[in-house]
Amino acid sequence: MSSCEDCEECSSTPGYYSLGSGQTTCYDTDGYPRSCVGTGEDGERYGVSFAHSWVDNGDGTVSDLNSGLMWQQSSNGSYVAWQSALDYCNGLSLAGYSDWYLPTIGEIWQMYDYQAGTCYSVFSGCSDFWSSTSGPASPSYAYDLYTGYGYISYEDKTVAVSPARCVRFEN
């Protein structure tokens, strides 16, 4: 299987995302590790070929060279309702940039190391985090990453259940 992460065009295009989670172990239905060969699981499809290339920029930001995203290294520090998370990111000025936004559900999971069961170590603190993605069946709810178990949750936008961690595309 050829991988776009090896092609020069993709690696230099802002917004290119690798699709794997970084998980390299495959599991049977009882949760026991097994060989990934022939399973079709994430660990077989992307496994060791998928790896974030994290850079601590030393200015409160972390860059993922694989995806072209720059992340806020620490969250806003408190649990807030969804609109407050959006407002926080939209108003953030950090490391000379003011084009920060609340990540989509497709972006936010990239900060989570599914192999280790926590956020990647370049991040300060690992908590639940809001996404900017509203629920299609119930738009008064939005998705967030629940880091305690590594899954996507669906939360009432008016309840302060998660902090904000902002992201931007690097230019």
MORA-V420728 format. One record per residue. SS is DSSP state (alpha for helix, beta for strand, coil for the rest). NEAR is the number of other C-alpha atoms within 12 Angstrom. D_LAST is the distance of its C-alpha to the last C-alpha in Angstrom with 2 decimals. Layout:
# MORA-V420728
ss={SS & SS}
near={NEAR & NEAR}
d_last={D_LAST & D_LAST}
This chain:
# MORA-V420728
ss={coil & coil & coil & alpha & alpha & alpha & coil & alpha & alpha & alpha & alpha & coil & coil & coil & coil & coil & coil & coil & coil & coil & coil & coil & coil & coil & coil & beta & beta & coil & coil & coil & coil & coil & beta & beta & coil & coil & coil & coil & coil & coil & coil & alpha & alpha & alpha & alpha & coil & alpha & alpha & alpha & coil & coil & coil & coil & beta & beta & beta & coil & coil & coil & coil & beta & beta & beta & beta & coil & coil & coil & coil & beta & beta & beta & beta & coil & beta & coil & coil & coil & coil & coil & beta & coil & alpha & alpha & alpha & alpha & alpha & alpha & alpha & alpha & alpha & alpha & coil & coil & beta & coil & coil & beta & coil & coil & coil & beta & beta & coil & coil & alpha & alpha & alpha & alpha & alpha & alpha & alpha & beta & beta & coil & coil & coil & coil & beta & beta & coil & coil & coil & coil & beta & coil & coil & coil & coil & beta & beta & beta & beta & beta & beta & coil & coil & coil & coil & coil & coil & beta & beta & beta & beta & beta & beta & coil & coil & coil & coil & beta & beta & beta & beta & beta & beta & coil & coil & coil & coil & coil & beta & beta & coil & coil & beta & beta & beta & beta & coil & coil}
near={9 & 10 & 20 & 22 & 27 & 16 & 13 & 12 & 13 & 19 & 22 & 21 & 21 & 20 & 23 & 24 & 29 & 34 & 25 & 31 & 36 & 34 & 31 & 27 & 27 & 28 & 21 & 14 & 10 & 8 & 9 & 11 & 16 & 18 & 17 & 22 & 17 & 12 & 17 & 16 & 24 & 26 & 29 & 25 & 26 & 28 & 27 & 20 & 25 & 29 & 30 & 32 & 24 & 25 & 23 & 22 & 19 & 14 & 18 & 26 & 31 & 35 & 31 & 35 & 30 & 35 & 37 & 30 & 39 & 42 & 44 & 42 & 35 & 28 & 30 & 31 & 21 & 21 & 24 & 28 & 28 & 36 & 29 & 29 & 38 & 32 & 21 & 32 & 33 & 24 & 18 & 27 & 20 & 28 & 20 & 11 & 24 & 19 & 25 & 30 & 34 & 41 & 37 & 28 & 27 & 26 & 37 & 40 & 35 & 42 & 49 & 37 & 30 & 28 & 25 & 19 & 22 & 28 & 31 & 32 & 20 & 28 & 31 & 22 & 24 & 30 & 33 & 37 & 51 & 52 & 42 & 37 & 33 & 26 & 21 & 11 & 11 & 14 & 17 & 19 & 25 & 36 & 36 & 41 & 39 & 29 & 29 & 20 & 19 & 27 & 23 & 26 & 27 & 30 & 30 & 23 & 30 & 19 & 20 & 22 & 30 & 36 & 35 & 44 & 50 & 44 & 45 & 35 & 30 & 25 & 15}
d_last={29.25 & 26.27 & 22.91 & 19.60 & 18.03 & 19.90 & 18.62 & 16.04 & 14.74 & 14.12 & 12.61 & 9.81 & 9.33 & 7.03 & 10.00 & 12.45 & 15.06 & 17.98 & 21.01 & 23.36 & 24.03 & 24.61 & 28.31 & 30.43 & 33.88 & 35.71 & 38.47 & 41.65 & 42.82 & 44.45 & 41.27 & 42.42 & 40.16 & 40.89 & 39.79 & 36.69 & 38.17 & 38.84 & 37.82 & 34.73 & 33.25 & 29.66 & 30.83 & 32.17 & 29.42 & 26.41 & 28.10 & 27.41 & 25.01 & 22.51 & 21.11 & 18.16 & 16.76 & 16.35 & 15.39 & 16.83 & 14.73 & 17.97 & 16.78 & 17.52 & 14.41 & 14.22 & 11.52 & 12.61 & 11.68 & 13.64 & 11.91 & 8.20 & 9.29 & 9.74 & 13.32 & 15.72 & 18.19 & 21.22 & 22.21 & 23.58 & 26.86 & 29.15 & 30.00 & 29.26 & 29.85 & 27.09 & 26.69 & 26.44 & 23.63 & 21.73 & 22.57 & 21.61 & 18.02 & 17.66 & 19.04 & 17.35 & 15.99 & 15.04 & 13.69 & 12.82 & 10.77 & 12.74 & 10.84 & 12.49 & 14.72 & 17.55 & 16.69 & 18.54 & 21.38 & 19.62 & 16.82 & 19.13 & 21.42 & 18.87 & 19.54 & 23.20 & 24.93 & 27.63 & 29.44 & 29.98 & 30.39 & 28.09 & 24.48 & 22.87 & 24.21 & 20.95 & 21.21 & 23.74 & 26.21 & 26.44 & 27.79 & 27.62 & 24.44 & 24.12 & 21.91 & 21.24 & 23.28 & 26.76 & 29.72 & 30.76 & 34.47 & 34.42 & 31.58 & 32.93 & 31.56 & 28.06 & 26.98 & 26.25 & 25.99 & 29.35 & 28.83 & 32.56 & 33.14 & 29.68 & 29.96 & 28.52 & 30.75 & 31.48 & 32.16 & 33.64 & 30.97 & 33.48 & 34.17 & 32.37 & 31.93 & 28.45 & 25.99 & 22.37 & 19.42 & 16.07 & 12.69 & 9.18 & 6.29 & 3.77 & 0.00}
